[in-house]
Amino acid sequence: MRVALAQVTSSSDVGENLRLVADGVARAAEQGAQLVVLPEATMRAFGHPLDEVAEPLDGPFAGEVARIAERAGVHVVVGMFTPSPEQRPGSGRRKVVNTLLVTGPGTHVGYDKIHLFDAFGFAESDTVSPGSAPLTFECGGLRVGLATCYDLRFPALFTALARAGAQAVVVAASWGAGPGKAEQWDVLVRARALDCTSWVLACGQSEPAAAGVEAVPGAPTGIGRSAVVGPDGSLLARAGAGPELLLADVDADTVERVRQQIPVLANARL
C-alpha cells in the first residue's frame, strides 16, 4: 500500500484548511497513494478558539473531507475537533474532543485522542476532553491503528493496537517546539515502531515559520519532521521543516517477517 503524509501548517481559517486537505489528497492520489494522512488540528491550528469550529462527524467539515476522499478513491486521516458535553472550568463554554477523522471507501469513523498534552507548560485538558478507546480500520489490505501527538509517549497504546491487529499505526501530530523536542520526536516514532513491530506513519504539522504562517506564541504548532518508520525501527523517509508530501510503500509481509525475528508481542509477559 502506498501511503502519503501531507505535512502542512493549518491556520485559524477552516475553509483554507479544507483547501490544504483537498490539495494534499489530490497530489497524493495522483502518485498512487491509497492512504493520505494529514496532521492533528488540521481543521484549526492550536492557539485559536476550538469550540467555535467543533462539529460532529456528520457535520460540514467531515462531510467535505469525505467527498474529497470519495472523489480521489482514497482513505484520508485528518485532525479535527468534535463537540464535548463537558463544560470548561469557570466558563460557560464547552470543551471539545481532539478527533482524528478517518474517511474513505466504506469508512467514516473518528478516534478521540486519549492522552491529553498537559506538559511543557501547556494544558490541553483545559479545553479538550479525552477519549477512552483505541481504534483501528482496514485500508489497502492492512489494519491500521490511530494515535495523536502526545499519545506517542505511551507505549501501551501502541502494543494494544498491535494486539488488536494493527500492522501500521498512524500518528497525527502538532508537535510543540522547544529544546530537545525534535530529538524526542525522532526517538519516539522509532521506539514505538519497535514496541509494536508495526509501521509507524507519523505526520506532523510543518513549522509555521517555514510555511510562511504566523503562529500563536506558546501553542504547539508543529516542527515538521514527518516520518515513515519500519516495524524494525528503521527510518524509511523523513520530511523537513516546511510543507511537504512524503510518500512510501508499506506492506503486511514486512510486519510478519519482523514479528518472527523480534517476537516482542508474543514474548511479553505483562
C-alpha positions, 0 to 999 in steps of 0.5 A, a space after each residue: 500500500 502506498 501511503 502519503 503524509 501531507 505535512 502542512 501548517 493549518 491556520 485559524 481559517 477552516 475553509 483554507 484548511 479544507 483547501 490544504 486537505 483537498 490539495 494534499 489528497 489530490 497530489 497524493 492520489 495522483 502518485 498512487 497513494 491509497 492512504 493520505 494522512 494529514 496532521 492533528 488540528 488540521 481543521 484549526 491550528 492550536 492557539 485559536 478558539 476550538 469550540 467555535 469550529 467543533 462539529 460532529 462527524 456528520 457535520 460540514 467539515 467531515 462531510 467535505 473531507 469525505 467527498 474529497 476522499 470519495 472523489 480521489 478513491 482514497 482513505 484520508 486521516 485528518 485532525 479535527 475537533 468534535 463537540 464535548 458535553 463537558 463544560 470548561 472550568 469557570 466558563 460557560 463554554 464547552 470543551 471539545 474532543 481532539 478527533 482524528 477523522 478517518 474517511 474513505 471507501 466504506 469508512 467514516 469513523 473518528 478516534 478521540 485522542 486519549 492522552 491529553 498534552 498537559 506538559 511543557 507548560 501547556 494544558 490541553 485538558 483545559 479545553 479538550 476532553 479525552 477519549 477512552 478507546 483505541 481504534 483501528 480500520 482496514 485500508 489497502 489490505 492492512 489494519 491500521 491503528 490511530 494515535 495523536 501527538 502526545 499519545 506517542 509517549 505511551 507505549 501501551 497504546 501502541 502494543 494494544 493496537 498491535 494486539 488488536 491487529 494493527 500492522 501500521 499505526 498512524 500518528 497525527 501530530 502538532 508537535 510543540 517546539 522547544 529544546 530537545 523536542 525534535 530529538 524526542 520526536 525522532 526517538 519516539 516514532 522509532 521506539 514505538 515502531 519497535 514496541 509494536 513491530 508495526 509501521 509507524 506513519 507519523 505526520 506532523 504539522 510543518 513549522 509555521 515559520 517555514 510555511 510562511 504562517 504566523 503562529 500563536 506564541 506558546 501553542 504547539 504548532 508543529 516542527 515538521 519532521 514527518 516520518 515513515 518508520 519500519 516495524 524494525 525501527 528503521 527510518 524509511 523517509 523523513 520530511 523537513 521543516 516546511 510543507 511537504 508530501 512524503 510518500 512510501 510503500 508499506 506492506 503486511 509481509 514486512 510486519 510478519 517477517 519482523 514479528 518472527 525475528 523480534 517476537 516482542 508481542 508474543 514474548 511479553 509477559 505483562 
